[in-house]
Amino acid sequence: MSNTPMAANPLTRAVLEIDEYVSGLGWDQPARLFALVDTARLRAEQPSLADRLGLDGGEQAAALTPIEQEEIPAGNPLDEFLGTIAWPDAVTGCALTVERLMLPPSAEAQVPKDLDEAALTAWVAEHPERQEVRMTVAVLRDGSRESALRLREKDSPTEVLTGSDLVPGLAQALTATFED
């Protein structure tokens, strides 16, 4: 993950690091969940884990370390799965990568009425203007959020779009995993 561009803040760096990691696995991947932990705290409290992760102390003081979690169960709707998560106090934030099909705003008027979810999914999959996108969304306990979007059509690190409000619904769902 050493090719990650240096971003202004630790959360953006973590999102880009996760995006780079998942990009290396190729497309058509399942959703992936990551815990975000304070790197300095991890080195202090779990030195053996820090060693296994290759954290040698050269990271910036405010760095976040993404730790991939167990695979998300297949067949379980993502929103339901996220509703079952509870993070320990040592987890500063979390991130999720997910691939989806999307349409440009101009296609909204073309959507047939009264389609159920399965029919709508099939319709979008066949639409000539569809785009495959990988979204990486991260949130911190303090409410900070960041996202990275990568189009399959423009699969290059220089074409990754970042911003805090690119995927607000998913960011909100991830934030809810920290609520009591």
ROKE-481319 format. One record per residue (C-alpha): y, x, z. Coordinates in steps of 0.5 Angstrom, whole numbers, always signed. Each point is the difference from the previous one (the first is absolute). Layout:
N
- Y  X  Z
...
END
This chain:
180
- +0  +0  +0
- +4  +6  -1
- +4  -2  -6
- +4  -6  +4
- +7  +1  -2
- +4  +1  +6
- +4  -7  +2
- +5  -1  +5
- -3  -3  +5
- -7  +0  +3
- -2  -7  -2
- +1  +1  -7
- -3  +7  +0
- -7  -4  +3
- +1  -5  -5
- +0  +5  -6
- -6  +4  +3
- -4  -6  +1
- +2  -2  -7
- -2  +7  -3
- -7  +0  +4
- -2  -7  -3
- +3  +2  -7
- -5  +6  +0
- -6  -5  +1
- +2  -4  -6
- +1  -7  -1
- -4  -6  +1
- -1  +2  +7
- +0  -5  +6
- +5  -1  +5
- +1  +6  +5
- +3  -1  +7
- +3  +6  +4
- +3  +1  +7
- +6  +5  +0
- +0  +4  +6
- +6  +5  +3
- -3  +7  -3
- +3  +4  +6
- -3  -5  +5
- -7  +0  -4
- +0  +8  +1
- +2  -1  +7
- -5  -5  +2
- -6  +1  -5
- +0  +7  -2
- -7  +0  -3
- +2  -6  -4
- +6  +3  -2
- -4  +6  -2
- -5  -4  -4
- +6  -3  -4
- +3  +7  -1
- +6  -1  +4
- +2  +7  +1
- +7  -1  +3
- +4  +1  -6
- +2  -7  -1
- +7  -2  +2
- +1  -3  +7
- +1  -7  -2
- -6  +0  -5
- -5  -6  +0
- -7  +1  -1
- -4  -5  -4
- -7  -1  +2
- -5  -5  -4
- -3  -5  +3
- -7  -3  -1
- -1  -4  -6
- +3  -7  -1
- -6  -5  +0
- -1  -3  -7
- +1  -7  -1
- +4  -1  +6
- +8  -2  -2
- +4  +5  +1
- +5  -4  +5
- -6  -2  +4
- -2  +7  +1
- +7  +2  +2
- +0  -5  +5
- -6  +3  +4
- +3  +7  +1
- +3  +3  +6
- +3  +7  +0
- -1  +4  +7
- +7  +3  +2
- -1  +7  -3
- +1  -3  -7
- +7  +0  -2
- -1  -4  -6
- -5  -2  -6
- +0  +0  -7
- -4  -4  -5
- -2  +1  -8
- -2  -5  -4
- +0  -1  -8
- +2  -7  -3
- +2  -3  -7
- +7  -2  +0
- +4  -3  -6
- +7  +1  -1
- +5  -6  +2
- +1  -2  -7
- -7  -2  +0
- +1  -5  +6
- +2  -6  -5
- -7  +1  -3
- -4  -1  +6
- -4  -7  -1
- +1  -5  +5
- -6  -2  +5
- -4  +6  +0
- -4  +2  +6
- +0  +7  +2
- -6  +2  -4
- +2  -3  -6
- +7  +3  +1
- -3  +7  +1
- -4  -1  -6
- +6  -2  -4
- +4  +6  +2
- -6  +5  -2
- +1  -3  -7
- +7  +0  -1
- +3  +5  -5
- +5  +3  +5
- -4  +1  +6
- +1  +7  +3
- -5  +3  +5
- +4  +3  +6
- -2  +4  +6
- +4  -2  +6
- +1  +4  +7
- +3  -3  +5
- +2  +3  +7
- +3  -2  +6
- +1  +3  +7
- +0  -4  +7
- +8  +0  +0
- +0  -4  -6
- +2  +5  -5
- -4  -1  -7
- -1  +4  -7
- -4  -1  -6
- -2  +3  -6
- -2  -3  -7
- -4  +3  -5
- -1  -3  -7
- -7  +2  -3
- +4  +0  -7
- +5  +5  +3
- -5  +4  +5
- +4  +6  +1
- +3  +2  +7
- +7  +1  -3
- -1  -8  -2
- -1  -2  +7
- +5  -5  +2
- +2  +0  +8
- +4  -5  +4
- +0  -3  +7
- +0  -7  -3
- -5  +0  -6
- -6  -4  +3
- +3  -4  +6
- -5  -5  +1
- -5  +6  +1
- +4  +4  +4
- +1  -6  +4
- -7  -1  +1
- -1  +7  +2
- +5  +0  +5
- -3  -6  +3
- -6  +4  +2
- +4  +3  +5
- +2  -6  +4
- -3  -2  +6
END
